Amino acid sequence: MQALIEMLIGLIALLAAAALSQFGVDLNTPRKSDREIQRVKDCGEAKPAAAVPVGAPPSC
């Protein structure tokens, strides 16, 4: 008898989740992901290969 009641409760919960998913409701909240850490290459004291002059327009 207990197993029958638990099976009915599970079936009702499954039907409720299916009905709510039709409206875009998600009962399983996604876990917050940790921030992604990316290491960048350190250029150090190296000088650039070419210098590009940049001039501002006279209206500035």
N, C-alpha and C positions, 0 to 999 in steps of 0.2 A: 504494500500500500504506500509506503514511504517513497519507494522508487518511482511509482506512478505519479505521485504528487510532484516530485523533483523533476520528472520528465515534462510534466505539464507546465511547470514554472519556467523551465528552459525553453520550451516551445513558445510560450507567450513572450519571453524576453527576446527570442530570435525574431518573432513577428513584429514586435515593437521596434527593434533596431532596423528591420527592413523597411518598415513604414516611415520611420524618421529619416532614413537615408534618402528616401524619395524627395524629401524637402531640403536636403543638403545639410542635415544635422549629423555631426560625427561625434559619437560617444567616446571614441578613443582619441584623447588629446595627444598630439605629437610631442615628443620630448624635445626640450630645448637643446640644440646642438652647441657644442663648445665652439668658440671662435676659432677660425682657421688661422694658423700662424704660418707665414711664409717667410723664409729667410731670403734676403736679397744679397747680391754680390757686392762686396765693399770695394770700391774703386781705389781707395787709398790716396796716395799722393801723386798718382800718374796724371800727367798733363794731357789735355785733349789733343787728338791728332790734328784737328784743324780748327781755326778760330773763325767764326762767322760774325761779321759786324751787323748789328741790328740798329737801324736808325728810326727814330720816332718821327711821325709826320709833323710839319710845322704847326698844325692846328692844336697840338697838345700844349 
